[in-house]
Amino acid sequence: MKKFLILLLLVLWLLAAGCQKQLSESAETLSLRVGVMPAVDSAPIFYADQKGLFAELGLDVTVQVYTNAMDRQSSLISGGLDGAMTDVIALVNNVENGFDIKITTSTDGVFPFLTKADITGKTELKAGVMEISVTNYLTDRMLGPHYQLDKIYINEIPARLEMLGQGKLDIAVIPEPMASQGELNGLIKQLFPSDDAFSPEVMVFTGKAIQEKRAALERFHQAYNQAVAAIKGVAATIPNQEILVSTLKLDSRVTDKIILPDYHLARVPDAAYLEQIMAWNEQVLGKKTSLSYDQLVDSSFLD
């Protein structure tokens, strides 16, 4: 009987120690560094950060906003970031060139076209785009069938807006809410409908982060989903627009001009959509791609 009691106490002690370790691990504060663009895609991340959703899950997220996608990509490649908001076109080219990153969720963007003057009746357009990016893809997809395009490659969004304002470009794809900032300054904003099932914008993380910071990434996606649920649960969209305006330090007069997307819980693009992007990549950029779906996507954080 005495041996039984000793054994029982030992088992209870081990169980208590295990529970204590589990509690300690769950209470541990983890960290991530992510880069985002000044786009409506970022709203759930801004919301999770400002409303303390990351902190509630024991996650310290440093959110860096970039206006130049090349700067963001350089930070990601150099190890300054664990993950970043990018687009599928850039992803395919990065992975093809040997950089180990994968999509962990799609994001939801809105990409209006801005012009300085009415383009009705024109057959040729001088378009401002970033070469390896969603702006180039959407310009071809939306305008290519209707216009002869002269593409001017400009990486920085503010530079594209300035050239539009000076009349040096006819048109440019500018993501919201920066498009509304341009509209406020006198440019004409037009949203072309898209029948794509997914947005070309995605959140990617490096292979190193996926392997070494899995718990942090799980919490990141959990907080992201909580933010999306909160945003979708609000009847009026103005508070979400205000988060974008305040975080990105935009003119408050753009608040009621911003077009918000239908935000989705964490999800990844399907194989058909990625194949469509890679086909465009080969045709327009002249870059043959032979990547598999699993080389581009990690869906393990969706649960």
N, C-alpha and C positions, 0 to 999 in steps of 0.2 A: 504493500500500500504506500509505504514511504517512497519507494522508487517511482511508483506511478505519479505521486504528487510532484516529485522533483522533475520528472519528465514533462508533466503538464505545465509546470511553471516555466520550464525551459522553452517549450513550444510557444507559450503566451508571450514570453520575452522576445523571442525571435519575430513573432508576428507584430508586436508593438514596435520593434526596431525597424521592421520593414515598412510599416505604415508611416513611422516618423521620417524615414528616408524619403518615401514617396511624397509626403507633405513638404519636406524640405526642398525636393527637386521641383515640385510644382510651384513653390513660393519663390524660387530663385528667379531673379530678374535677368532676362536674356536681352541681347541687343542686336539690332540690325541697322544697316545704313542703306537707304534707298534713294534713288534719284528719280524725279518726276519732271514732267513738262508743264508749262502754264496752260493746262487744258482741263476741260470738264471731266475727263477721265480721272483726274486726281481728286475729285471731290470726296469720294469715300475714304481715301487715305487721309486727307485733311480733316475730315469729320472724325475719323477714329483717333487721330492725334489730338485734336482740340477738345473732344469730348471725353478724353481719358480712357477710351476703349482698349488701346494698346496697354496702357499702364495697369488697368484692371486685370489683365491677363499676365502681368509680370513681364512685359515686353517694353524695352526702351528703343524707340525707333527714331533715328535721325533722318528727317526728310529734307532733301536738298532739291530746290527748284532750279532747273536749267532752261535758259532761253535758246541755247545753241545745242542741237542734238549731238554734234561732234564732241563738244566738251563733256556731255553726259557719257558718251560712249568711251571717251578716253579715261574717264574716272572709273568706269566699270571694268575696262580692260586692265587698268593698272592696279586694281584691287582696292581702290578708294571707296567702292560701293559693293554691297552684297547683291543688290538687284536694282533694276531700273525699269521705268516705263519706256517702252520702245515700240517699234512696229514690226510686223511680220517680214517686211521686205529687208529691213536692216538685220533682223534675226537670221534669215536664211543666208545672207551674205557673210555674216559674222561666223556662223557655224561652218559654212563652206570653207572659210579661211582658217579653221582650226580653233576658234574660240569656243570654249565649253560653257554655253548658256542654254537654258531651256525655258519655254513658256510654262508658267504655273497657273496663270489665269488670263483670260481675255479681260480687257477693260472696255469702257463704253465712251466713245468719242463722238463729237459732232464737228464736221468739217465743211463749213460754208465756203463759197467762192466770193472774193471781194473784187470789185472793179471800181475805177474812178468815174467811168462814164458808161452809158448804155452800150452794150456790145451787139445789140440787134442789128442784123444786116451784115455784120462782119463775117469774113470767111477765114481770116488769119488772126491768130492771137499770140502776143508775146506773153508767155506765162512764167511766173516766178515759182520755182520748185527747189527742193533739195533732191539731189540726184538719186541717192539710195535711200528712199523714204516713202512713206505713205502719201506725201503730197504729189510725188511723181506718178505713183500708181493711180491715185484718184483723178489726177488731171487727165491721164490717158483714158481711164475707164469712163469718165463722165463727159469729157470734151473731145476726146480723140475721134469719135464717130462723126462729129459735126464741124470740126474746125481743123485747119492746118496749124500746127503748133510750133512756135519757136520758143524753146525752153531756155530760160536763164537760170543757172544754178546758184541759189543763194541760201546759205545754211541758216542764218539767223532770222527769226520771225520779225523782230523790229526793223531789220534792214529791208525785208520784203514789203512791210507796211510803208516804210519811207519811200521806196521806189514806186509803189503804187500811187502814193499821194503826189509824187512829182511827175506822174504820167510816163515814167520810164517802163512800166509794165502795163499790160492790158488787164491782166487777171492773175490771181494767186489764190491757192488754197491756204486758208489760215484757220487753225483750230479755234473753237470756242474755248474760253471767252475772249481771246485776243481779237477774234473777228469782230466782236461787238465793240471793242475799243476802236478798231478801225472804222466801224460804222458811225460811231460817235464823232469821229474826226472827218466825217463827210463822205466816206466811201460807201459804195452800194453793196449790201450783203444779200447773197442768194444761196439758198440751200437746195441742192439737187438731190432728188430721191435716189436711194440705193436699194437694190434687191438682195444685197449680200446678207447672209444669215448671221455673220459675225462682223464686229468691228476689226479693222486691220491693226488696231492698237492692242498691245499685250503687256503683261508684267513678266519679266524674265528674272531669273536668279542664276548665279554662276554655279557650275558644278561643285565647286569648293563649298559654297554656302549650302547647297542642297545636301551635301554629304556631312558637313561639320556642324551645321546650324539647323538641323531638321526640326527640332522642338520650337525654335524661334519662328521658323517659316510656318509651322502649323498654327501658332498663335497669331501670326500676321494675317493669315487667310481667315481665321476665325473672327478676328476683329474686323476685317474687310467685310465679311458677310453681315456682321452685326450692324456696321455702318450703312450698308446697302438697305438692309431691312428697315433701319430707322429713317433713311431718306425716303424710301418708297412709302413708309407709313405716315408721312406728313402730308396732309391734304394740300397745303400751299407750298409751292416750290421756291418761293422767295428766300426763306432762310438758307437753303442750300446754295442759292446764287450769291447770297451775302457772304457765305464762307469763302467762296472763290474770290469775290471782290476784295475782301479784307486780307486774305492770305497772300494774294498776288499783287496787292496794293494797286488795284485798278481804280479808275475814276468811278465814284459811286453812282454816277448817272447811267452806267452801263447795266446796272442791276436788273432792270426790267427788260433789257434787250437780249440777255443771254438765253440761248436755246439749250435746254438740258436734254440729255438722252434718257432712254428708258434703261435705268441701271439694272444689271443682272447680278445675281449671286455668282461667286467664283465658278467659272466654267472655262473650258479650253476649246479652241476651234477644232472642227472635225477635219478628217484627212482630205476631203474634197476641197475644202476652202484653202488649205495649205497647198494642194496641188495646183489650184488656180493661180495662187501667188507665184509659185515656182515657174509655172508656164509663162507668166508675164515677165518674170525675171530673166528667163532665157531669151525671150523674144526681144524685149526692149533694151535690157542691159547687156545682152550677149554673153551671159554667164550660165554655163551648163551646170545644173544642180542634180545631184543623185542622192539626196538625203532621204532617210526614212522618217516616218512619223515619230517614231520613238527617239530619234536623234534631236528632234525639235521640241517635244512636248513631255512634260512630267505631270501627269494628272493625279498623283498620289496625295496632293494636298486638298483635293476637292471635298473630302469627307470631314 
